[in-house]
Amino acid sequence: MSDKKKKKSIVSGKGDTGYTYTRLGEKIRKDDIRLEVVGTIDELSSFIGLAKSLVKDRNIENILKTIQEDLLVLGTQLSKRDYGKSKEIFSFDHIKYLEKGIGELEKNLTFENFVLTGDDLASSALHILHTVTRRLERRVVTFTDETKFDDKNVLIYLNRLSDLFFLLACECSCNEINKTGED
């Protein structure tokens, strides 16, 4: 066994008392707003992975992949401590990308009543993305209040993102209903 490297376990015990360590070695409480925001980004990305596995539309899969990549950058940037020195995480082009998708979806959809979820797995997963994004948006507001972070484009991006997820869910639901012939 001396020739083989010993496998490192993910179990360290360091977090057993309600604290964890950042990548830079800073000890922080597990309920720190930074962890809350980054954890919600991770949760959203996990649900995006679920939605990607359920949707049958290649275009929607590509949109979800692009958003996952954006969220990876966001999580990485928010894990840092020097928020005031950071450049904008999301450019206006990121926001325009979401707005273009929203505009295209709005052309095909009309809403007269509240939307009930659960028509199929894919649209339900997309509705979960909408609600988790709304929570992330609320957590980023708190994060902004409690830190020096002031990138306004992040809130704009998240606001548009939740709208896009809602519309994608409705589009998926409508497509599924049209396939089965129900109304």
N, C-alpha and C positions, 0 to 999 in steps of 0.2 A: 504494500500500500504506500510505501514511501515514494515510489515513482509517480504515483497519481496525485494530482492536486486534490485537496480536501474540498468538497462542495461547500459553498457558503449557504447557510440557511437564511430565509427571509425573516425568521424569528430572531429578534435581538433582545426583546424584553425592555428596550429603552422607552417604549411608549406605554408601559403598564401603569404609569402614574398620572396619565392625562396630559403628558407633554410629548412633544416630538422635536425633531431637529430638521432645520432647513438644509438645503444643499450646501449652504455656506457654514453650517455647523451651529447656527443660532438655535438655542432652545426656546421653543414657544409652546403655549397651551394649544391643545387640540381644537379648542373652540375659537381660536384666533380668526379674525375676519379674513385674513389671507388664505388660511386653510379652508375656510368655509367657501370662499369664492373659487379657489382652485379645485376643491373637491366637487363643487357643483358643475364646474366645467368638465371634469372627468366623468361625472354621472351623465351629463348631456352627451358627451362623446360616446359613452357606452350605449346609450339609447339610440344614438344615430347609427351605430353599428348594427343594432337590432333592426332598426327600420330599413337599413340598406339590405339586410338579408331577407326582408319580407316584401319589399316593393318589387313590382314586376316591370317597371318602366326604367330603362337604361338611363334616360335623361335625369330622372329623379335620383337614381343612384349616383350619377356624376355630381349633381348638385350637393348631395349629402357628403360625398367624399371631399369636395372643395371646402365645405363648411367645417368638416372634421379637421382638415389641415389648418384652417384659420384658427380654430379653437386651440389647437396644439400651440400655435404661436402665442395666442392670448394667455394661456396658462403659464407658459414659460416666462413671458414678460411680467406677469403679475406675481410670480414667485420671487422676483428680484426685490431688492429693498430701495433702489434709487429711482423712484417713480418720477420725480421732478426732472431728471436728466434724460428720460426716455423720449424718443421720437414717437410720433403717433403709431399706434399698433395697427390700426385700420385706416387706410387711406380712403379718400372719397370714392375711389374706384371699387373698393370692397362694398361700400354702401350702395353704389350704383348697380353693382352686380345683383344684389338682393332686390333692389327696387325694380330692376328689369324683370326679374322672375315674378315679382308680385304683380306687376302690370300685365304680363302675359296671362297669368292665372286669373286675374280679375275679369279679363275679357270673356272668359267662359263660364264664370260662376255668378249666380245671383243668390242673395240671402233675403228671406222674408221673415224667418223665425230664428230662434236659437238653434244651434246645431247640437244634436245629440250624437255622442261618439259610440263606436262599437259596431259599425257596419261590417268591418272586416279587420283582420289583424294589422295589415299595413297602415290603414288610415288611423286605427287606434294608436299604433306606435308613433305616428306622426303627430297625433294630438298630444301624446305624452311629451314629445319634443317641444311643442308649443308651451305647455305648462311649466316644464323644467326651465325653459329659456326665460319665461316670465319671472320665475323665482331667482334665477341667476341675475337678471336685470335688477331686481330688488336688492340682492346681496351686493352688487356692484355699487349701487347708490350708497349703501352703508359703508362699504369699503372706501369710496370716494370721500365721504364725510370724515372717516377716521384716519385717513392717511393723506399723503401729499399727492396722491394720484389724481390727475385732472385731465385725462384724455377723453374729451367729450365724444369723440367718434365711437368709442367703445359702447357707450349707452345708445347712441343712434343705431349702431350696427345690431346690438341685441334687440332693440325695439323692432327693427325691420325683420330680423331673423325670426322672432316669434310670429310676426304677421305671415312671413313666408311659410313657416311650418304649418300654421293654421290653414292657409290656402292649399298647401300641398296635401294636407289631410283631407280637406273637402274634395279636392280633385281626385284623389285616390278613391274616396268613397263613391263619388259620382261615376267614375270609370267602372268600379265593381258593380254598382247597381245597374248600369247600362249593359254590362256583360250578361247579367242574369235575367234581364228583362223586367226587373221589378221597378216600381216607381215610388 
